[in-house]
Amino acid sequence: MTKKPLTVTSRRVTGRDFMIFQLKLALDGTKDFVAFWLSIGAIILDFIAGRGHRPRLFYSVVRASERFDKWINLHSVVQRMDELDAADGLFDGSDAGDGSLVGQIEQLVRRGDKEQKRIKEGEDPGR
């Protein structure tokens, strides 16, 4: 097993990625706390209302938690970033506007950059 070299980026990119990672960690921790208590309430209600035969609420909480995990996409962006030998940090590991948190942040941050680039290239920004 070979080790990958560490990603090297500018201070601005590293600072931005640090803030994104902190946001993702905070959201993940909050999700875990909320899912913990919701799952307890859901299983109690499922056992009372359905007598344990139809645990709909509990599995709804599990599915919602899984969807949130996919949206946060806590670590897989880094794997893709390393594969691409990215100079733009986490943004190179995602696609702007994709369904992940980083993709949505990238779309917000880069929207102005893309508009400016299109104007410089002579394209109509309304397209």
MOPAC internal coordinates of N, CA, C and O (Angstrom, degrees):
PM7 1SCF
backbone

  N    0.0000 0     0.00 0     0.00 0    0    0    0
  C    1.4575 1     0.00 0     0.00 0    1    0    0
  C    1.5206 1   108.73 1     0.00 0    2    1    0
  O    1.2310 1   120.71 1   -58.50 1    3    2    1
  N    1.3257 1   116.24 1   121.50 1    3    2    1
  C    1.4555 1   120.38 1   179.92 1    5    3    2
  C    1.5157 1   110.12 1   -94.10 1    6    5    3
  O    1.2310 1   121.85 1   -33.38 1    7    6    5
  N    1.3170 1   114.07 1   146.62 1    7    6    5
  C    1.4579 1   119.63 1   178.74 1    9    7    6
  C    1.5122 1   109.78 1   -87.63 1   10    9    7
  O    1.2310 1   120.95 1   -39.41 1   11   10    9
  N    1.3060 1   115.79 1   140.59 1   11   10    9
  C    1.4663 1   121.97 1   175.55 1   13   11   10
  C    1.5210 1   107.92 1   -81.57 1   14   13   11
  O    1.2310 1   120.53 1   -37.97 1   15   14   13
  N    1.3406 1   116.59 1   142.03 1   15   14   13
  C    1.4650 1   117.91 1   174.21 1   17   15   14
  C    1.5239 1   109.74 1   -68.62 1   18   17   15
  O    1.2310 1   121.21 1   -26.54 1   19   18   17
  N    1.3171 1   115.30 1   153.46 1   19   18   17
  C    1.4598 1   120.26 1   179.49 1   21   19   18
  C    1.5238 1   110.34 1   -66.16 1   22   21   19
  O    1.2310 1   121.20 1   -34.03 1   23   22   21
  N    1.3210 1   115.32 1   145.97 1   23   22   21
  C    1.4617 1   120.93 1   177.40 1   25   23   22
  C    1.5198 1   109.12 1   -70.68 1   26   25   23
  O    1.2310 1   120.82 1   -45.65 1   27   26   25
  N    1.3169 1   116.04 1   134.35 1   27   26   25
  C    1.4567 1   121.46 1   178.32 1   29   27   26
  C    1.5212 1   108.09 1  -117.21 1   30   29   27
  O    1.2310 1   120.90 1   -58.29 1   31   30   29
  N    1.3285 1   115.89 1   121.71 1   31   30   29
  C    1.4605 1   121.90 1   179.06 1   33   31   30
  C    1.5203 1   109.09 1  -137.87 1   34   33   31
  O    1.2310 1   120.92 1    -1.38 1   35   34   33
  N    1.3066 1   115.85 1   178.62 1   35   34   33
  C    1.4639 1   120.38 1   178.18 1   37   35   34
  C    1.5281 1   110.25 1   -75.07 1   38   37   35
  O    1.2310 1   120.90 1   -14.33 1   39   38   37
  N    1.2965 1   115.88 1   165.67 1   39   38   37
  C    1.4723 1   120.35 1   177.67 1   41   39   38
  C    1.5256 1   111.08 1   -62.72 1   42   41   39
  O    1.2310 1   120.55 1   141.25 1   43   42   41
  N    1.3323 1   116.55 1   -38.75 1   43   42   41
  C    1.4670 1   120.70 1  -179.99 1   45   43   42
  C    1.5307 1   110.42 1   -61.43 1   46   45   43
  O    1.2310 1   120.28 1   133.98 1   47   46   45
  N    1.3194 1   117.07 1   -46.02 1   47   46   45
  C    1.4628 1   121.34 1  -179.76 1   49   47   46
  C    1.5245 1   110.17 1   -66.35 1   50   49   47
  O    1.2310 1   120.28 1   137.58 1   51   50   49
  N    1.3356 1   117.08 1   -42.42 1   51   50   49
  C    1.4611 1   120.46 1   179.04 1   53   51   50
  C    1.5255 1   111.15 1   -63.94 1   54   53   51
  O    1.2310 1   120.08 1   138.21 1   55   54   53
  N    1.3247 1   117.46 1   -41.79 1   55   54   53
  C    1.4693 1   120.70 1   177.01 1   57   55   54
  C    1.5171 1   112.00 1   -62.83 1   58   57   55
  O    1.2310 1   120.47 1   136.05 1   59   58   57
  N    1.3302 1   116.71 1   -43.95 1   59   58   57
  C    1.4664 1   121.25 1   177.53 1   61   59   58
  C    1.5311 1   110.40 1   -61.58 1   62   61   59
  O    1.2310 1   120.39 1   134.72 1   63   62   61
  N    1.3351 1   116.85 1   -45.28 1   63   62   61
  C    1.4625 1   120.26 1   179.75 1   65   63   62
  C    1.5246 1   111.91 1   -64.62 1   66   65   63
  O    1.2310 1   120.51 1   144.15 1   67   66   65
  N    1.3398 1   116.64 1   -35.85 1   67   66   65
  C    1.4629 1   120.86 1   176.46 1   69   67   66
  C    1.5239 1   110.76 1   -60.66 1   70   69   67
  O    1.2310 1   120.89 1   134.05 1   71   70   69
  N    1.3361 1   115.91 1   -45.95 1   71   70   69
  C    1.4696 1   120.08 1   179.96 1   73   71   70
  C    1.5335 1   110.93 1   -64.17 1   74   73   71
  O    1.2310 1   120.24 1   138.84 1   75   74   73
  N    1.3196 1   117.14 1   -41.16 1   75   74   73
  C    1.4680 1   120.71 1   178.37 1   77   75   74
  C    1.5276 1   109.90 1   -63.30 1   78   77   75
  O    1.2310 1   120.22 1   136.22 1   79   78   77
  N    1.3396 1   117.19 1   -43.78 1   79   78   77
  C    1.4569 1   120.92 1  -179.63 1   81   79   78
  C    1.5296 1   111.09 1   -64.07 1   82   81   79
  O    1.2310 1   120.16 1   139.25 1   83   82   81
  N    1.3254 1   117.30 1   -40.75 1   83   82   81
  C    1.4651 1   120.40 1   177.58 1   85   83   82
  C    1.5255 1   110.97 1   -62.79 1   86   85   83
  O    1.2310 1   120.62 1   137.85 1   87   86   85
  N    1.3368 1   116.41 1   -42.15 1   87   86   85
  C    1.4666 1   120.50 1   176.78 1   89   87   86
  C    1.5266 1   110.64 1   -60.62 1   90   89   87
  O    1.2310 1   121.00 1   135.44 1   91   90   89
  N    1.3464 1   115.68 1   -44.56 1   91   90   89
  C    1.4585 1   119.79 1  -179.71 1   93   91   90
  C    1.5302 1   111.48 1   -63.55 1   94   93   91
  O    1.2310 1   120.37 1   139.05 1   95   94   93
  N    1.3274 1   116.90 1   -40.95 1   95   94   93
  C    1.4656 1   120.41 1   177.99 1   97   95   94
  C    1.5285 1   111.60 1   -64.07 1   98   97   95
  O    1.2310 1   120.63 1   137.15 1   99   98   97
  N    1.3337 1   116.39 1   -42.85 1   99   98   97
  C    1.4672 1   120.30 1   179.01 1  101   99   98
  C    1.5251 1   110.60 1   -63.30 1  102  101   99
  O    1.2310 1   120.35 1   136.12 1  103  102  101
  N    1.3294 1   116.93 1   -43.88 1  103  102  101
  C    1.4676 1   120.24 1   178.63 1  105  103  102
  C    1.5213 1   111.27 1   -64.96 1  106  105  103
  O    1.2310 1   120.46 1   140.06 1  107  106  105
  N    1.3332 1   116.73 1   -39.94 1  107  106  105
  C    1.4620 1   120.26 1   179.72 1  109  107  106
  C    1.5256 1   110.93 1   -65.18 1  110  109  107
  O    1.2310 1   120.45 1   137.60 1  111  110  109
  N    1.3246 1   116.74 1   -42.40 1  111  110  109
  C    1.4659 1   120.52 1   178.15 1  113  111  110
  C    1.5207 1   112.00 1   -64.71 1  114  113  111
  O    1.2310 1   120.73 1   138.55 1  115  114  113
  N    1.3187 1   116.22 1   -41.45 1  115  114  113
  C    1.4670 1   120.83 1   177.81 1  117  115  114
  C    1.5212 1   110.39 1   -64.01 1  118  117  115
  O    1.2310 1   120.90 1   137.12 1  119  118  117
  N    1.3392 1   115.88 1   -42.88 1  119  118  117
  C    1.4701 1   120.49 1   178.17 1  121  119  118
  C    1.5219 1   110.53 1   -59.71 1  122  121  119
  O    1.2310 1   120.32 1   136.11 1  123  122  121
  N    1.3363 1   117.00 1   -43.89 1  123  122  121
  C    1.4637 1   120.17 1   179.81 1  125  123  122
  C    1.5244 1   111.66 1   -62.13 1  126  125  123
  O    1.2310 1   120.58 1   136.70 1  127  126  125
  N    1.3223 1   116.50 1   -43.30 1  127  126  125
  C    1.4594 1   120.88 1   179.42 1  129  127  126
  C    1.5313 1   110.85 1   -62.59 1  130  129  127
  O    1.2310 1   120.72 1   132.10 1  131  130  129
  N    1.3261 1   116.23 1   -47.90 1  131  130  129
  C    1.4734 1   120.89 1  -179.11 1  133  131  130
  C    1.5186 1   110.59 1   -65.78 1  134  133  131
  O    1.2310 1   120.28 1   135.91 1  135  134  133
  N    1.3359 1   117.06 1   -44.09 1  135  134  133
  C    1.4758 1   120.56 1  -179.30 1  137  135  134
  C    1.5229 1   111.01 1   -63.75 1  138  137  135
  O    1.2310 1   120.30 1   143.51 1  139  138  137
  N    1.3222 1   117.03 1   -36.49 1  139  138  137
  C    1.4653 1   121.35 1   178.45 1  141  139  138
  C    1.5363 1   110.39 1   -57.53 1  142  141  139
  O    1.2310 1   121.00 1   127.97 1  143  142  141
  N    1.3346 1   115.69 1   -52.03 1  143  142  141
  C    1.4676 1   119.55 1  -176.67 1  145  143  142
  C    1.5296 1   112.15 1   -74.00 1  146  145  143
  O    1.2310 1   120.23 1   142.14 1  147  146  145
  N    1.3311 1   117.17 1   -37.86 1  147  146  145
  C    1.4717 1   119.35 1   177.49 1  149  147  146
  C    1.5228 1   111.71 1   -63.77 1  150  149  147
  O    1.2310 1   120.39 1   141.03 1  151  150  149
  N    1.3228 1   116.86 1   -38.97 1  151  150  149
  C    1.4683 1   119.48 1  -179.34 1  153  151  150
  C    1.5312 1   111.20 1   -66.62 1  154  153  151
  O    1.2310 1   120.22 1   143.80 1  155  154  153
  N    1.3228 1   117.18 1   -36.20 1  155  154  153
  C    1.4742 1   120.15 1   176.86 1  157  155  154
  C    1.5325 1   109.84 1   -65.06 1  158  157  155
  O    1.2310 1   120.79 1   131.97 1  159  158  157
  N    1.3324 1   116.09 1   -48.03 1  159  158  157
  C    1.4658 1   119.31 1   177.98 1  161  159  158
  C    1.5192 1   112.13 1   -62.46 1  162  161  159
  O    1.2310 1   120.36 1   139.83 1  163  162  161
  N    1.3289 1   116.91 1   -40.17 1  163  162  161
  C    1.4654 1   121.08 1  -178.52 1  165  163  162
  C    1.5220 1   111.49 1   -65.61 1  166  165  163
  O    1.2310 1   119.93 1   137.11 1  167  166  165
  N    1.3241 1   117.74 1   -42.89 1  167  166  165
  C    1.4691 1   119.86 1  -178.00 1  169  167  166
  C    1.5315 1   110.36 1   -69.07 1  170  169  167
  O    1.2310 1   120.58 1   144.28 1  171  170  169
  N    1.3283 1   116.49 1   -35.72 1  171  170  169
  C    1.4781 1   119.32 1   177.28 1  173  171  170
  C    1.5239 1   109.62 1   -64.56 1  174  173  171
  O    1.2310 1   120.41 1   132.67 1  175  174  173
  N    1.3343 1   116.81 1   -47.33 1  175  174  173
  C    1.4698 1   120.00 1   178.21 1  177  175  174
  C    1.5258 1   111.93 1   -63.36 1  178  177  175
  O    1.2310 1   120.12 1   140.40 1  179  178  177
  N    1.3314 1   117.38 1   -39.60 1  179  178  177
  C    1.4696 1   120.68 1   177.70 1  181  179  178
  C    1.5264 1   111.03 1   -62.18 1  182  181  179
  O    1.2310 1   120.44 1   137.47 1  183  182  181
  N    1.3230 1   116.77 1   -42.53 1  183  182  181
  C    1.4741 1   119.44 1  -179.06 1  185  183  182
  C    1.5251 1   111.73 1   -70.19 1  186  185  183
  O    1.2310 1   120.53 1   145.15 1  187  186  185
  N    1.3358 1   116.59 1   -34.85 1  187  186  185
  C    1.4658 1   119.67 1   179.09 1  189  187  186
  C    1.5223 1   110.75 1   -74.51 1  190  189  187
  O    1.2310 1   120.36 1   128.14 1  191  190  189
  N    1.3144 1   116.92 1   -51.86 1  191  190  189
  C    1.4673 1   121.38 1  -174.44 1  193  191  190
  C    1.5235 1   112.55 1   -74.95 1  194  193  191
  O    1.2310 1   120.38 1   139.06 1  195  194  193
  N    1.3265 1   116.88 1   -40.94 1  195  194  193
  C    1.4650 1   119.19 1  -176.18 1  197  195  194
  C    1.5017 1   113.30 1  -107.11 1  198  197  195
  O    1.2310 1   120.81 1  -175.30 1  199  198  197
  N    1.3112 1   116.05 1     4.70 1  199  198  197
  C    1.4576 1   122.32 1  -178.51 1  201  199  198
  C    1.5349 1   111.76 1    54.43 1  202  201  199
  O    1.2310 1   120.90 1  -148.08 1  203  202  201
  N    1.3426 1   115.89 1    31.92 1  203  202  201
  C    1.4579 1   120.73 1   175.92 1  205  203  202
  C    1.5094 1   115.16 1    81.14 1  206  205  203
  O    1.2310 1   120.10 1   176.44 1  207  206  205
  N    1.3499 1   117.42 1    -3.56 1  207  206  205
  C    1.4557 1   119.76 1  -176.32 1  209  207  206
  C    1.5254 1   112.32 1   -85.64 1  210  209  207
  O    1.2310 1   120.13 1   155.01 1  211  210  209
  N    1.3210 1   117.36 1   -24.99 1  211  210  209
  C    1.4650 1   121.01 1  -175.94 1  213  211  210
  C    1.5253 1   110.01 1  -134.97 1  214  213  211
  O    1.2310 1   120.46 1  -102.94 1  215  214  213
  N    1.3468 1   116.72 1    77.06 1  215  214  213
  C    1.4717 1   119.83 1  -176.65 1  217  215  214
  C    1.5254 1   112.79 1   -78.98 1  218  217  215
  O    1.2310 1   120.82 1  -113.12 1  219  218  217
  N    1.3148 1   116.03 1    66.88 1  219  218  217
  C    1.4721 1   121.10 1  -177.08 1  221  219  218
  C    1.5182 1   113.09 1   -69.97 1  222  221  219
  O    1.2310 1   120.11 1   134.45 1  223  222  221
  N    1.3041 1   117.39 1   -45.55 1  223  222  221
  C    1.4601 1   120.64 1  -176.35 1  225  223  222
  C    1.5232 1   112.11 1   -64.05 1  226  225  223
  O    1.2310 1   120.85 1   136.37 1  227  226  225
  N    1.3312 1   115.97 1   -43.63 1  227  226  225
  C    1.4613 1   119.72 1  -179.27 1  229  227  226
  C    1.5258 1   110.80 1   -58.96 1  230  229  227
  O    1.2310 1   119.88 1   131.54 1  231  230  229
  N    1.3160 1   117.83 1   -48.46 1  231  230  229
  C    1.4624 1   120.13 1  -178.36 1  233  231  230
  C    1.5275 1   111.99 1   -71.43 1  234  233  231
  O    1.2310 1   120.06 1   156.60 1  235  234  233
  N    1.3146 1   117.48 1   -23.40 1  235  234  233
  C    1.4665 1   120.20 1   172.75 1  237  235  234
  C    1.5252 1   110.26 1   -66.70 1  238  237  235
  O    1.2310 1   120.48 1   139.74 1  239  238  237
  N    1.3153 1   116.68 1   -40.26 1  239  238  237
  C    1.4649 1   121.02 1   177.18 1  241  239  238
  C    1.5279 1   109.90 1   -64.48 1  242  241  239
  O    1.2310 1   120.20 1   137.01 1  243  242  241
  N    1.3398 1   117.23 1   -42.99 1  243  242  241
  C    1.4641 1   121.10 1   179.66 1  245  243  242
  C    1.5292 1   110.48 1   -61.74 1  246  245  243
  O    1.2310 1   120.44 1   135.61 1  247  246  245
  N    1.3289 1   116.77 1   -44.39 1  247  246  245
  C    1.4722 1   120.41 1   179.53 1  249  247  246
  C    1.5307 1   111.74 1   -64.66 1  250  249  247
  O    1.2310 1   120.55 1   137.52 1  251  250  249
  N    1.3192 1   116.56 1   -42.48 1  251  250  249
  C    1.4676 1   120.36 1   178.75 1  253  251  250
  C    1.5281 1   110.39 1   -62.98 1  254  253  251
  O    1.2310 1   120.27 1   138.76 1  255  254  253
  N    1.3133 1   117.09 1   -41.24 1  255  254  253
  C    1.4559 1   121.64 1   178.20 1  257  255  254
  C    1.5318 1   110.97 1   -62.61 1  258  257  255
  O    1.2310 1   120.55 1   138.81 1  259  258  257
  N    1.3207 1   116.55 1   -41.19 1  259  258  257
  C    1.4648 1   120.67 1   179.37 1  261  259  258
  C    1.5357 1   111.24 1   -65.80 1  262  261  259
  O    1.2310 1   120.21 1   137.22 1  263  262  261
  N    1.3437 1   117.20 1   -42.78 1  263  262  261
  C    1.4635 1   120.60 1   177.90 1  265  263  262
  C    1.5294 1   110.61 1   -61.44 1  266  265  263
  O    1.2310 1   120.59 1   139.57 1  267  266  265
  N    1.3284 1   116.49 1   -40.43 1  267  266  265
  C    1.4614 1   120.71 1   179.27 1  269  267  266
  C    1.5212 1   110.51 1   -64.89 1  270  269  267
  O    1.2310 1   120.26 1   138.94 1  271  270  269
  N    1.3484 1   117.11 1   -41.06 1  271  270  269
  C    1.4645 1   120.70 1   176.45 1  273  271  270
  C    1.5228 1   111.70 1   -59.48 1  274  273  271
  O    1.2310 1   120.28 1   138.29 1  275  274  273
  N    1.3178 1   117.07 1   -41.71 1  275  274  273
  C    1.4627 1   120.52 1   178.99 1  277  275  274
  C    1.5220 1   110.83 1   -66.38 1  278  277  275
  O    1.2310 1   120.26 1   143.80 1  279  278  277
  N    1.3150 1   117.12 1   -36.20 1  279  278  277
  C    1.4576 1   121.02 1   179.15 1  281  279  278
  C    1.5332 1   110.48 1   -68.14 1  282  281  279
  O    1.2310 1   120.19 1   134.60 1  283  282  281
  N    1.3330 1   117.24 1   -45.40 1  283  282  281
  C    1.4633 1   121.12 1   178.94 1  285  283  282
  C    1.5278 1   109.81 1   -64.34 1  286  285  283
  O    1.2310 1   120.20 1   138.98 1  287  286  285
  N    1.3298 1   117.22 1   -41.02 1  287  286  285
  C    1.4637 1   121.79 1   175.46 1  289  287  286
  C    1.5259 1   109.45 1    51.52 1  290  289  287
  O    1.2310 1   120.98 1  -123.69 1  291  290  289
  N    1.3269 1   115.73 1    56.31 1  291  290  289
  C    1.4629 1   122.03 1  -167.06 1  293  291  290
  C    1.5234 1   114.19 1   -57.16 1  294  293  291
  O    1.2310 1   119.19 1   134.81 1  295  294  293
  N    1.3254 1   119.15 1   -45.19 1  295  294  293
  C    1.4641 1   119.84 1  -172.04 1  297  295  294
  C    1.5214 1   115.47 1  -120.39 1  298  297  295
  O    1.2310 1   118.74 1   159.08 1  299  298  297
  N    1.3087 1   120.01 1   -20.92 1  299  298  297
  C    1.4660 1   119.46 1  -173.64 1  301  299  298
  C    1.5283 1   113.09 1   -68.18 1  302  301  299
  O    1.2310 1   119.75 1   157.69 1  303  302  301
  N    1.3221 1   118.07 1   -22.31 1  303  302  301
  C    1.4651 1   120.80 1   175.85 1  305  303  302
  C    1.5315 1   109.73 1   -62.11 1  306  305  303
  O    1.2310 1   120.26 1   142.65 1  307  306  305
  N    1.3282 1   117.12 1   -37.35 1  307  306  305
  C    1.4569 1   121.59 1  -179.64 1  309  307  306
  C    1.5280 1   110.41 1   -67.03 1  310  309  307
  O    1.2310 1   119.93 1   141.01 1  311  310  309
  N    1.3170 1   117.75 1   -38.99 1  311  310  309
  C    1.4657 1   120.51 1   177.86 1  313  311  310
  C    1.5243 1   110.44 1   -60.89 1  314  313  311
  O    1.2310 1   120.19 1   134.38 1  315  314  313
  N    1.3264 1   117.25 1   -45.62 1  315  314  313
  C    1.4649 1   121.01 1   179.18 1  317  315  314
  C    1.5224 1   110.84 1   -66.60 1  318  317  315
  O    1.2310 1   120.43 1   140.91 1  319  318  317
  N    1.3242 1   116.77 1   -39.09 1  319  318  317
  C    1.4605 1   121.70 1   178.48 1  321  319  318
  C    1.5295 1   109.93 1   -59.92 1  322  321  319
  O    1.2310 1   120.19 1   135.92 1  323  322  321
  N    1.3396 1   117.24 1   -44.08 1  323  322  321
  C    1.4613 1   121.22 1   179.72 1  325  323  322
  C    1.5286 1   111.78 1   -66.09 1  326  325  323
  O    1.2310 1   120.63 1   142.24 1  327  326  325
  N    1.3281 1   116.40 1   -37.76 1  327  326  325
  C    1.4645 1   120.23 1   178.82 1  329  327  326
  C    1.5223 1   111.20 1   -63.06 1  330  329  327
  O    1.2310 1   120.43 1   144.45 1  331  330  329
  N    1.3400 1   116.78 1   -35.55 1  331  330  329
  C    1.4637 1   121.40 1  -177.46 1  333  331  330
  C    1.5271 1   112.86 1   -88.83 1  334  333  331
  O    1.2310 1   120.03 1   178.13 1  335  334  333
  N    1.3555 1   117.54 1    -1.87 1  335  334  333
  C    1.4608 1   121.82 1  -174.87 1  337  335  334
  C    1.5323 1   109.40 1    50.10 1  338  337  335
  O    1.2310 1   121.27 1  -122.47 1  339  338  337
  N    1.3290 1   115.17 1    57.53 1  339  338  337
  C    1.4588 1   123.78 1  -169.06 1  341  339  338
  C    1.5183 1   112.95 1   -73.94 1  342  341  339
  O    1.2310 1   120.99 1   -44.58 1  343  342  341
  N    1.3188 1   115.71 1   135.42 1  343  342  341
  C    1.4604 1   121.73 1   174.57 1  345  343  342
  C    1.5234 1   111.41 1   -94.91 1  346  345  343
  O    1.2310 1   120.76 1   162.85 1  347  346  345
  N    1.3365 1   116.15 1   -17.15 1  347  346  345
  C    1.4642 1   120.38 1  -178.09 1  349  347  346
  C    1.5290 1   111.42 1  -103.75 1  350  349  347
  O    1.2310 1   120.31 1  -153.16 1  351  350  349
  N    1.2991 1   117.00 1    26.84 1  351  350  349
  C    1.4519 1   122.57 1   173.40 1  353  351  350
  C    1.5201 1   114.25 1    59.25 1  354  353  351
  O    1.2310 1   121.11 1    42.08 1  355  354  353
  N    1.3217 1   115.48 1  -137.92 1  355  354  353
  C    1.4610 1   121.40 1  -175.78 1  357  355  354
  C    1.5235 1   112.60 1   -61.73 1  358  357  355
  O    1.2310 1   119.92 1   150.93 1  359  358  357
  N    1.3228 1   117.76 1   -29.07 1  359  358  357
  C    1.4623 1   119.97 1  -179.69 1  361  359  358
  C    1.5236 1   111.30 1   -66.24 1  362  361  359
  O    1.2310 1   119.87 1   151.10 1  363  362  361
  N    1.3307 1   117.86 1   -28.90 1  363  362  361
  C    1.4599 1   119.87 1   175.11 1  365  363  362
  C    1.5220 1   111.10 1   -73.51 1  366  365  363
  O    1.2310 1   119.97 1   160.21 1  367  366  365
  N    1.3139 1   117.66 1   -19.79 1  367  366  365
  C    1.4597 1   121.43 1  -179.47 1  369  367  366
  C    1.5122 1   113.62 1   -90.30 1  370  369  367
  O    1.2310 1   120.28 1  -177.58 1  371  370  369
  N    1.3256 1   117.07 1     2.42 1  371  370  369
  C    1.4689 1   120.63 1   179.32 1  373  371  370
  C    1.5158 1   108.77 1  -135.66 1  374  373  371
  O    1.2310 1   121.28 1   -10.40 1  375  374  373
  N    1.3149 1   115.15 1   169.60 1  375  374  373
  C    1.4529 1   121.24 1   174.23 1  377  375  374
  C    1.5190 1   107.95 1  -108.30 1  378  377  375
  O    1.2310 1   120.40 1   -51.12 1  379  378  377
  N    1.3178 1   116.84 1   128.88 1  379  378  377
  C    1.4650 1   120.64 1  -178.93 1  381  379  378
  C    1.5123 1   110.29 1   -55.48 1  382  381  379
  O    1.2310 1   120.58 1   -51.86 1  383  382  381
  N    1.3142 1   116.50 1   128.14 1  383  382  381
  C    1.4559 1   121.77 1   176.64 1  385  383  382
  C    1.5123 1   114.56 1    84.98 1  386  385  383
  O    1.2310 1   119.89 1  -178.10 1  387  386  385
  N    1.3523 1   117.82 1     1.90 1  387  386  385
  C    1.4608 1   116.82 1   177.51 1  389  387  386
  C    1.5292 1   109.38 1   -70.00 1  390  389  387
  O    1.2310 1   119.48 1     0.63 1  391  390  389
  N    1.2831 1   118.60 1  -179.37 1  391  390  389
  C    1.4553 1   122.00 1  -173.38 1  393  391  390
  C    1.5106 1   115.08 1   -75.79 1  394  393  391
  O    1.2310 1   119.37 1   178.46 1  395  394  393
  N    1.3293 1   118.81 1    -1.54 1  395  394  393
  C    1.4593 1   120.37 1  -178.38 1  397  395  394
  C    1.5291 1   110.82 1   -88.88 1  398  397  395
  O    1.2310 1   121.23 1   -15.90 1  399  398  397
  N    1.3170 1   115.25 1   164.10 1  399  398  397
  C    1.4656 1   121.13 1   178.38 1  401  399  398
  C    1.5231 1   110.63 1   -61.32 1  402  401  399
  O    1.2310 1   120.15 1   134.08 1  403  402  401
  N    1.3356 1   117.31 1   -45.92 1  403  402  401
  C    1.4661 1   120.27 1  -178.77 1  405  403  402
  C    1.5266 1   110.25 1   -63.67 1  406  405  403
  O    1.2310 1   120.18 1   139.12 1  407  406  405
  N    1.3272 1   117.27 1   -40.88 1  407  406  405
  C    1.4617 1   120.79 1   178.04 1  409  407  406
  C    1.5156 1   112.37 1   -61.05 1  410  409  407
  O    1.2310 1   120.48 1   141.42 1  411  410  409
  N    1.3250 1   116.70 1   -38.58 1  411  410  409
  C    1.4576 1   120.28 1   179.09 1  413  411  410
  C    1.5265 1   111.49 1   -72.94 1  414  413  411
  O    1.2310 1   120.17 1   142.44 1  415  414  413
  N    1.3379 1   117.29 1   -37.56 1  415  414  413
  C    1.4688 1   120.05 1   175.80 1  417  415  414
  C    1.5238 1   109.17 1   -65.12 1  418  417  415
  O    1.2310 1   120.64 1   137.46 1  419  418  417
  N    1.3396 1   116.39 1   -42.54 1  419  418  417
  C    1.4635 1   119.80 1   179.36 1  421  419  418
  C    1.5245 1   111.24 1   -60.44 1  422  421  419
  O    1.2310 1   120.59 1   138.94 1  423  422  421
  N    1.3218 1   116.48 1   -41.06 1  423  422  421
  C    1.4654 1   119.49 1   179.02 1  425  423  422
  C    1.5230 1   110.67 1   -62.09 1  426  425  423
  O    1.2310 1   120.15 1   137.72 1  427  426  425
  N    1.3343 1   117.33 1   -42.28 1  427  426  425
  C    1.4684 1   120.69 1   178.20 1  429  427  426
  C    1.5253 1   111.48 1   -64.20 1  430  429  427
  O    1.2310 1   120.42 1   134.97 1  431  430  429
  N    1.3217 1   116.79 1   -45.03 1  431  430  429
  C    1.4565 1   121.49 1  -176.72 1  433  431  430
  C    1.5198 1   111.29 1   -69.93 1  434  433  431
  O    1.2310 1   120.82 1   138.26 1  435  434  433
  N    1.3153 1   116.04 1   -41.74 1  435  434  433
  C    1.4629 1   120.10 1  -173.43 1  437  435  434
  C    1.5174 1   114.28 1   -87.84 1  438  437  435
  O    1.2310 1   119.32 1   170.31 1  439  438  437
  N    1.2945 1   118.90 1    -9.69 1  439  438  437
  C    1.4685 1   120.71 1  -177.33 1  441  439  438
  C    1.5267 1   110.57 1   -53.43 1  442  441  439
  O    1.2310 1   120.55 1   132.31 1  443  442  441
  N    1.3223 1   116.56 1   -47.69 1  443  442  441
  C    1.4584 1   120.51 1   178.81 1  445  443  442
  C    1.5149 1   112.16 1   -63.33 1  446  445  443
  O    1.2310 1   120.21 1   140.44 1  447  446  445
  N    1.3460 1   117.21 1   -39.56 1  447  446  445
  C    1.4647 1   120.96 1   179.17 1  449  447  446
  C    1.5257 1   110.90 1   -62.37 1  450  449  447
  O    1.2310 1   120.27 1   136.80 1  451  450  449
  N    1.3141 1   117.08 1   -43.20 1  451  450  449
  C    1.4608 1   120.71 1  -178.41 1  453  451  450
  C    1.5233 1   111.17 1   -68.53 1  454  453  451
  O    1.2310 1   120.20 1   141.90 1  455  454  453
  N    1.3321 1   117.22 1   -38.10 1  455  454  453
  C    1.4632 1   120.50 1   176.87 1  457  455  454
  C    1.5187 1   110.07 1   -62.08 1  458  457  455
  O    1.2310 1   120.44 1   134.11 1  459  458  457
  N    1.3406 1   116.76 1   -45.89 1  459  458  457
  C    1.4570 1   120.60 1   179.96 1  461  459  458
  C    1.5293 1   111.07 1   -63.09 1  462  461  459
  O    1.2310 1   120.35 1   140.11 1  463  462  461
  N    1.3179 1   116.94 1   -39.89 1  463  462  461
  C    1.4585 1   121.35 1  -179.85 1  465  463  462
  C    1.5271 1   110.12 1   -64.52 1  466  465  463
  O    1.2310 1   119.92 1   137.44 1  467  466  465
  N    1.3307 1   117.76 1   -42.56 1  467  466  465
  C    1.4651 1   120.89 1   180.00 1  469  467  466
  C    1.5289 1   110.86 1   -65.62 1  470  469  467
  O    1.2310 1   120.46 1   141.33 1  471  470  469
  N    1.3300 1   116.73 1   -38.67 1  471  470  469
  C    1.4632 1   120.23 1   179.48 1  473  471  470
  C    1.5346 1   109.62 1   -65.20 1  474  473  471
  O    1.2310 1   120.41 1   137.60 1  475  474  473
  N    1.3420 1   116.83 1   -42.40 1  475  474  473
  C    1.4625 1   120.75 1   179.03 1  477  475  474
  C    1.5267 1   111.37 1   -64.07 1  478  477  475
  O    1.2310 1   120.53 1   145.31 1  479  478  477
  N    1.3464 1   116.60 1   -34.69 1  479  478  477
  C    1.4585 1   120.06 1  -178.86 1  481  479  478
  C    1.5316 1   111.53 1   -82.09 1  482  481  479
  O    1.2310 1   120.11 1   179.69 1  483  482  481
  N    1.3322 1   117.40 1    -0.31 1  483  482  481
  C    1.4583 1   121.26 1   176.83 1  485  483  482
  C    1.5142 1   114.85 1    84.45 1  486  485  483
  O    1.2310 1   120.25 1  -166.48 1  487  486  485
  N    1.3209 1   117.12 1    13.52 1  487  486  485
  C    1.4623 1   119.73 1   177.36 1  489  487  486
  C    1.5106 1   109.72 1   -85.46 1  490  489  487
  O    1.2310 1   121.39 1   -23.93 1  491  490  489
  N    1.3273 1   114.95 1   156.07 1  491  490  489
  C    1.4579 1   121.50 1   177.20 1  493  491  490
  C    1.5208 1   108.54 1   -75.98 1  494  493  491
  O    1.2310 1   118.24 1   -61.88 1  495  494  493
  N    1.3450 1   120.96 1   118.12 1  495  494  493
  C    1.4656 1   122.29 1  -178.64 1  497  495  494
  C    1.5202 1   112.66 1   -65.95 1  498  497  495
  O    1.2310 1   119.26 1   166.14 1  499  498  497
  N    1.3050 1   119.02 1   -13.86 1  499  498  497
  C    1.4635 1   121.12 1   179.68 1  501  499  498
  C    1.5043 1   113.25 1   -80.98 1  502  501  499
  O    1.2310 1   120.04 1   172.76 1  503  502  501
  N    1.3301 1   117.53 1    -7.24 1  503  502  501
  C    1.4681 1   120.40 1  -178.25 1  505  503  502
  C    1.4809 1   112.66 1   -79.46 1  506  505  503
  O    1.2310 1   120.10 1   180.00 1  507  506  505

